[in-house]
Amino acid sequence: MAESGVVRTVVSTADRTLTGRQLAALLTPPPDGRFGYRELARAVRRALLDGRVSPRMRLPAERELAVALAVSRTTVTGAYDLLRESGYAHSRRGAGTWTALPDGQAPLGPAAFASDAESVVDLALAAPEAPADELAAALAAASAELPRLARAQGYHPYGLPQLRSAIADRYTRRGLPTRPEQILVTTGAQQGVSLALALLGAPGDRALAENPSYPNALDAMRGRRLRLTPVPVTEAGWDSGLLDAALRQTAPRLAYLIPDFHNPTGLLMPDEQRREVARSAKATGTWLVIDETLTDIALDVPAPRPFGAAVGAAGGEQVIGVGSLSKSCWGGLRVGWLRAASRVITELARIRITADLSGSVLDQLVAVALMDRLDTVLPRRAAQLRERRAALEAALARHLPDWGWTRPAGGLCLWVDLGRPVASGLAERALRHGVRVEGGARFGVDPGTHEHRLRLPFTLPSEVYDTAAERLAAALEGAPARMPDPGLPDWVA
């Protein structure tokens, strides 16, 4: 496409109002499918706590939600009253009702991250600890280099030149020739995704996304008010015919894909299918935002080539690759990057400067040193994760033999099939039993889907999984909870 056609206007504020239909789609109905006012209050609370609904979102008018749910307005009024009384909503005359969290209450979704309670086994966050020895050596190398760089002003909007070169060299060694000017260093991969969306998508544009997918990326697309077109990823993988049809029928402005050890399923897209996707996207003028943050987490197969290397001339010029050291090294090191054509990198950097002048020089120096040590870090990481994956699988087989999953060849998680749609309720009960998990609905493009799934990471020490599985089994069976319920008051039950 023409060089002048890439930039889109950046919208400074997102629509913070839920329509009745939007909220209805986000709510998990009660077992009998009929909402009373207590059940409706619980459903809104659950959606708020597990991240499907954000705090400070304006709720739809009572009459509008009543129509969307096919209930009486009195039912909605009663539910809103309960939410206000329990601190999960606030109202102001003439301004409507919006969601809130009571004092001391945190969401159960990714925004909560690790629990502060030592007794809680946190299986909601798929992030391994740092490789201690290599991180210490990298920090020492960075500390030795920092005084020289400290004599300059310290702002590097495109990223530290040494790091851009190191990332470009790694792409080249992996089969995709890359120059440093094709790299933009970002504050983690999430900033990279957000920058790509800000460049390519305007409110109302179509965006294609896998279903299920990485929830923070889905939230970023919703925040930009993109209209999402879902394409399923099943245990059999991606359906090339459905992908091609979705691209050709909707001609989305962009598509966000995770072809390398897909989050949450762990699947790996074959090279031929990548070329088919690239050809279809080229025909429709669709930009491909390719999340490659899990590329290095290859456990049973060789690490895949970069997407651009696999597709070649099939359409690689409309690809923006997203990478990071968060999974291969450490999430606490907020260093990610974008790889694209140099003119696209220039436009991405212009957007980045409006919100973040530059990343931390010290973090980037540590990243440079870690890049030099990846050939040591990655084999050790893979061996560790294979051991932890086996421990999690054994614990689930022992305590929850009815659950099923397909062992992923890479990545950080099992995508577990519970056999029945109980994931959201189980996640809520599991926290009271001392284990935090993410229900499958959190990963769905269409809210309320994947209720029969849990994403269970194998990034914690092996010895914790037997305890975690035992607690999950107790929560599933409805055994007495070991932790207090932080939810609605007892009289709402």
C-alpha positions in Angstrom: 0.0 0.0 0.0 1.1 3.6 -0.4 3.4 4.9 2.2 1.0 7.7 3.2 -1.8 5.2 3.8 -0.4 3.6 6.9 -0.9 6.3 9.5 -4.3 6.5 11.3 -5.5 9.1 13.7 -4.9 8.1 17.3 -8.0 8.4 19.4 -7.2 9.7 22.9 -10.2 8.2 24.7 -12.0 5.0 24.4 -15.7 4.4 24.7 -16.3 3.5 28.3 -20.0 2.7 28.0 -21.4 -0.8 27.7 -24.6 -1.3 25.6 -27.2 -3.7 26.8 -26.3 -6.2 24.1 -22.6 -6.0 25.0 -23.1 -6.6 28.7 -25.6 -9.4 28.0 -22.9 -11.1 25.9 -20.4 -10.8 28.7 -22.5 -12.4 31.4 -22.6 -16.1 32.2 -26.2 -17.1 32.7 -27.3 -19.2 35.7 -27.7 -23.0 35.2 -31.4 -22.7 34.3 -30.7 -19.8 32.0 -33.1 -17.4 33.8 -31.8 -14.3 35.5 -33.4 -13.2 38.8 -32.0 -10.0 40.3 -29.7 -11.9 42.6 -28.3 -14.1 39.8 -27.9 -11.0 37.6 -25.9 -9.2 40.3 -23.7 -12.2 40.7 -23.1 -12.5 37.0 -22.1 -8.8 36.7 -19.8 -9.2 39.7 -18.2 -12.3 38.2 -17.6 -10.6 34.9 -16.0 -7.7 36.7 -13.7 -9.8 38.9 -12.5 -12.1 36.1 -11.7 -9.2 33.8 -14.4 -9.4 31.2 -15.8 -6.1 32.4 -13.4 -3.3 33.5 -13.9 -1.0 36.5 -15.4 2.4 35.8 -17.4 1.1 32.8 -20.8 2.7 32.5 -23.5 0.1 32.7 -26.4 0.2 30.3 -29.7 1.8 31.3 -32.0 -0.5 33.2 -34.6 -0.6 30.4 -32.0 -1.3 27.8 -30.4 -4.2 29.7 -33.9 -5.6 30.5 -34.7 -5.8 26.8 -31.3 -7.4 26.0 -31.7 -10.1 28.7 -35.5 -10.6 28.2 -36.2 -9.8 31.9 -38.3 -7.3 33.7 -36.9 -3.8 34.4 -37.6 -4.6 38.1 -35.0 -7.4 37.9 -32.3 -5.1 36.6 -33.2 -2.4 39.1 -32.8 -5.0 41.9 -29.5 -6.2 40.6 -28.1 -2.7 40.3 -29.2 -2.0 43.8 -27.4 -5.1 45.1 -24.2 -4.1 43.2 -24.3 -0.6 44.6 -24.9 -1.8 48.2 -22.0 -4.2 48.0 -19.6 -1.7 46.4 -19.5 -3.2 42.9 -21.3 -0.2 41.3 -21.7 3.5 41.9 -24.4 5.9 40.6 -24.9 9.6 40.3 -28.1 11.2 39.4 -28.1 12.2 35.8 -24.8 10.3 35.1 -25.9 6.7 35.3 -24.4 3.7 37.0 -20.8 2.4 36.5 -18.8 -0.5 37.7 -16.5 -0.4 40.7 -14.4 -2.6 43.0 -15.0 -2.5 46.8 -12.0 -1.4 48.9 -9.4 -4.1 49.1 -11.0 -6.2 46.3 -8.9 -6.9 43.2 -9.9 -8.5 39.9 -9.3 -12.2 39.4 -8.1 -11.7 35.8 -4.7 -10.8 34.5 -4.9 -7.3 36.0 -4.5 -8.9 39.4 -1.3 -10.8 38.5 0.3 -12.7 41.4 -1.6 -13.0 44.6 -0.2 -11.3 47.7 -1.3 -14.3 49.8 1.5 -16.8 50.2 -1.1 -19.6 50.6 -2.5 -19.0 47.1 -1.1 -21.1 44.2 -1.3 -18.7 41.3 -2.0 -20.5 38.1 -3.5 -17.4 36.4 -0.2 -15.9 35.2 1.9 -17.7 32.6 5.3 -16.3 33.4 8.4 -18.1 34.5 10.9 -16.7 37.0 14.2 -15.2 35.8 17.3 -17.3 35.1 19.1 -16.2 38.1 22.8 -16.7 37.2 22.4 -15.3 33.7 20.4 -12.3 34.9 23.1 -11.6 37.5 25.8 -11.8 34.9 23.8 -9.6 32.5 23.2 -7.0 35.2 26.9 -6.9 36.0 27.7 -6.4 32.3 25.1 -3.6 32.1 26.4 -1.9 35.2 29.9 -1.8 33.7 28.5 -0.2 30.5 26.1 2.2 32.1 28.6 4.9 33.1 29.7 5.5 29.5 26.1 5.9 28.3 25.2 8.1 31.3 27.3 10.9 29.9 24.7 11.3 27.1 21.0 12.5 27.5 19.7 8.9 27.7 16.7 9.1 25.4 16.5 6.5 22.7 12.9 6.6 21.2 13.8 3.8 18.7 15.7 1.8 21.3 19.3 1.5 22.4 21.3 1.0 19.1 23.2 -2.0 20.6 19.9 -3.7 21.4 18.3 -3.0 18.0 21.4 -4.5 16.4 21.3 -7.6 18.6 17.6 -8.2 17.9 18.1 -7.7 14.1 21.1 -10.1 14.1 19.0 -12.7 15.9 16.2 -12.4 13.2 18.9 -12.7 10.5 20.4 -15.8 12.1 16.9 -17.4 12.3 16.3 -16.9 8.6 14.8 -13.5 8.2 17.4 -10.9 7.1 16.8 -7.8 9.3 18.5 -4.4 9.6 18.5 -2.5 12.9 16.3 0.3 11.4 13.6 -2.4 11.1 13.4 -2.8 14.9 11.6 -0.6 17.4 12.3 -1.5 21.1 9.2 -1.2 23.2 8.3 -1.4 26.9 7.3 -5.1 26.7 5.3 -6.8 23.9 2.0 -5.4 25.1 3.2 -1.9 24.3 4.2 -3.2 20.9 0.8 -4.6 20.2 -0.9 -1.3 21.4 1.4 0.7 19.1 0.6 -1.5 16.1 -3.1 -1.2 16.8 -2.8 2.6 17.2 -1.0 2.8 13.8 -3.2 0.5 11.8 -6.7 0.7 13.4 -9.3 3.4 13.8 -12.6 3.0 15.7 -15.0 1.0 13.7 -12.3 -0.8 11.6 -12.5 -4.6 11.3 -9.9 -6.6 13.0 -9.5 -10.4 12.7 -8.5 -12.3 15.8 -8.2 -16.0 16.7 -10.8 -17.4 19.1 -9.5 -18.1 21.7 -6.6 -15.6 21.9 -4.4 -13.6 24.3 -6.9 -11.6 26.4 -4.7 -8.5 26.9 -4.5 -8.1 23.1 -8.2 -8.6 22.7 -8.8 -5.9 25.4 -6.5 -3.6 23.5 -8.5 -4.1 20.3 -11.7 -3.5 22.1 -10.3 -0.4 23.8 -9.7 1.0 20.3 -13.2 0.1 19.4 -12.2 -2.2 16.6 -14.9 -4.6 15.3 -13.6 -8.1 15.9 -14.0 -10.9 13.5 -13.3 -14.2 15.3 -11.8 -17.3 13.6 -11.7 -20.5 15.6 -8.6 -22.3 16.8 -9.5 -25.8 17.7 -7.5 -28.8 18.9 -7.0 -29.5 15.2 -5.5 -26.1 14.7 -6.4 -23.3 12.3 -8.8 -24.0 9.4 -7.2 -22.4 6.3 -10.6 -22.2 4.5 -12.2 -20.4 7.4 -9.3 -18.0 7.7 -9.3 -17.3 4.0 -13.1 -16.8 4.0 -13.0 -14.4 7.0 -10.3 -12.3 5.4 -12.0 -12.1 2.0 -15.5 -11.6 3.2 -14.7 -8.9 5.8 -11.5 -7.5 4.5 -10.3 -6.5 7.9 -7.8 -3.7 8.4 -5.6 -5.9 10.5 -5.3 -9.4 11.8 -3.7 -10.3 15.2 -2.4 -13.9 15.1 -0.2 -16.0 17.5 1.1 -18.8 15.2 4.0 -19.9 17.4 2.8 -22.0 20.3 -0.5 -20.2 20.3 -1.7 -18.7 23.6 -3.7 -20.5 25.1 -3.8 -23.7 23.0 0.0 -24.2 22.5 -0.5 -25.0 18.8 2.1 -24.3 16.1 0.9 -23.1 12.7 2.6 -25.0 9.8 4.7 -23.0 7.3 2.4 -23.8 4.4 -0.6 -22.5 6.3 1.4 -19.3 7.2 1.9 -18.7 3.4 -1.8 -19.3 2.7 -2.7 -16.7 5.4 -0.2 -14.2 4.1 -1.5 -14.6 0.5 -5.1 -14.1 1.6 -4.1 -11.1 3.7 -2.2 -9.6 0.8 -5.2 -10.0 -1.5 -7.4 -8.1 1.0 -4.9 -5.4 2.0 -4.9 -6.7 5.6 -2.0 -6.0 7.8 -0.8 -9.0 9.9 0.3 -8.3 13.5 2.1 -11.5 14.4 2.7 -12.2 18.1 6.0 -14.1 18.4 6.6 -13.8 22.1 6.5 -17.5 22.6 8.7 -18.4 19.7 11.6 -19.4 21.8 9.6 -21.7 24.1 10.0 -24.8 22.0 9.8 -27.9 24.1 9.4 -30.9 21.8 10.1 -29.4 18.3 12.7 -27.1 16.9 11.9 -23.4 17.4 10.0 -22.1 14.4 11.4 -19.6 11.9 10.1 -16.0 12.1 6.7 -15.6 10.3 8.3 -13.3 7.7 10.8 -16.0 6.8 8.1 -18.6 6.4 5.9 -16.5 4.1 8.6 -15.0 2.0 7.2 -13.2 -1.0 3.6 -14.3 -0.1 3.0 -11.1 1.7 5.7 -10.4 4.2 5.8 -6.7 3.5 2.5 -6.2 5.4 3.7 -8.0 8.5 4.5 -6.4 11.9 6.2 -8.9 14.2 6.0 -8.6 18.0 8.7 -10.0 20.2 9.8 -9.9 23.8 12.2 -11.3 26.4 9.4 -11.8 28.9 8.8 -15.5 28.3 12.3 -16.6 27.3 14.0 -14.6 30.1 11.9 -12.6 32.6 8.6 -10.6 32.6 10.1 -8.2 35.1 12.5 -7.0 32.3 10.1 -4.9 30.4 11.8 -5.2 27.0 9.9 -6.0 23.8 10.2 -5.0 20.2 8.5 -4.6 16.8 9.9 -5.8 13.5 8.6 -4.2 10.3 9.6 -2.2 7.3 11.8 0.8 8.3 9.2 3.3 7.2 6.6 1.6 9.3 9.0 1.6 12.3 9.4 5.4 11.8 5.6 5.9 12.1 5.4 3.5 15.1 8.1 5.5 16.8 6.2 8.8 16.3 3.2 7.3 18.0 5.3 5.8 20.8 6.9 9.2 21.6 3.5 10.7 22.4 3.1 8.4 25.4 6.6 7.1 26.2 9.7 9.0 25.1 12.0 6.1 25.6 12.5 2.9 27.5 14.9 2.3 30.4 18.5 2.4 29.3 19.5 0.0 32.1 16.9 -2.5 31.2 18.0 -2.4 27.6 21.6 -2.9 28.5 20.6 -6.0 30.5 18.6 -7.2 27.5 21.7 -6.8 25.3 23.7 -9.0 27.6 20.9 -11.5 27.9 20.6 -11.7 24.1 24.2 -12.9 24.1 23.3 -15.6 26.6 20.1 -17.0 25.0 21.9 -20.1 23.7 22.5 -21.0 27.3 19.3 -19.7 28.8 16.8 -21.3 26.3 17.9 -25.0 26.6 17.8 -24.8 30.4 14.4 -23.0 30.2 13.1 -25.8 28.0 14.3 -28.6 30.2 12.8 -26.9 33.3 9.5 -26.4 31.6 9.3 -29.9 30.3 9.8 -31.1 33.9 7.1 -28.8 35.2 4.7 -29.7 32.4 5.1 -33.4 33.3 4.4 -32.6 37.0 1.3 -30.6 36.2 0.0 -33.4 33.9 0.7 -36.1 36.5 -1.1 -34.0 39.2 -4.2 -33.5 37.0 -4.3 -37.1 36.1 -4.2 -38.1 39.7 -6.7 -35.7 41.1 -8.9 -34.8 38.1 -8.9 -37.8 35.8 -11.9 -36.7 33.9 -10.2 -33.6 32.5 -8.5 -33.8 29.1 -5.9 -31.9 27.2 -3.5 -32.2 24.3 0.2 -31.9 25.3 1.5 -28.7 23.6 4.9 -28.9 21.8 5.8 -25.5 23.1 4.6 -22.5 25.1 3.8 -22.3 28.8 0.2 -23.7 29.3 -2.2 -26.6 29.1 -5.6 -25.8 27.5 -7.6 -28.1 29.7 -11.1 -29.4 28.7 -13.3 -29.8 31.8 -16.0 -31.7 29.9 -18.7 -29.2 31.0 -19.2 -25.5 31.0 -18.2 -24.7 34.6 -15.0 -22.7 34.2 -16.1 -19.3 35.5 -17.8 -20.7 38.6 -14.9 -23.0 39.2 -12.4 -20.1 39.0 -14.4 -18.2 41.6 -14.6 -21.2 44.0 -11.0 -22.2 43.4 -9.7 -18.9 44.8 -11.5 -19.6 48.0 -9.7 -23.0 48.1 -6.3 -21.3 47.6 -5.6 -21.5 43.9 -6.1 -18.8 41.3 -7.0 -19.9 37.7 -8.2 -18.3 34.5 -11.5 -19.6 33.0 -11.6 -20.1 29.3 -14.1 -17.3 28.8 -11.3 -14.8 29.5 -9.6 -15.9 26.2 -12.7 -15.7 24.0 -13.4 -13.1 21.3 -17.1 -13.8 21.9 -17.7 -13.4 25.7 -19.2 -16.5 27.3 -17.4 -19.0 25.1 -14.9 -21.6 26.2 -16.7 -22.1 29.5 -15.5 -25.7 29.4 -11.8 -24.7 29.4 -9.2 -23.6 31.8 -5.7 -22.3 30.9 -3.2 -23.9 33.3 0.4 -22.7 33.1 3.3 -25.0 34.0 5.7 -22.1 35.0 5.7 -22.7 38.8 8.0 -25.2 40.6 7.0 -28.8 40.1 6.2 -29.5 43.7 3.2 -27.1 43.8 1.1 -28.8 41.2 -0.1 -31.7 43.4 -1.4 -29.2 46.0 -3.0 -27.1 43.2 -4.7 -30.0 41.6 -6.0 -31.3 44.9 -7.5 -27.8 45.7 -9.1 -27.6 42.2 -10.7 -31.0 42.7 -12.1 -29.9 46.1 -13.4 -26.7 44.5 -15.0 -28.7 41.6 -16.7 -31.0 44.1 -18.0 -28.1 46.2 -16.1 -29.0 49.3 -16.0 -26.4 52.1 -13.8 -23.4 51.2 -10.5 -22.8 53.0 -10.5 -19.1 52.3 -13.1 -16.4 52.9 -15.3 -15.4 50.0 -14.5 -11.8 49.0 -17.7 -11.5 47.0 -21.2 -10.2 47.6 -22.6 -10.2 51.1 -24.0 -13.5 52.4 -27.6 -12.2 52.0 -27.1 -12.1 48.2 -26.5 -15.9 48.1 
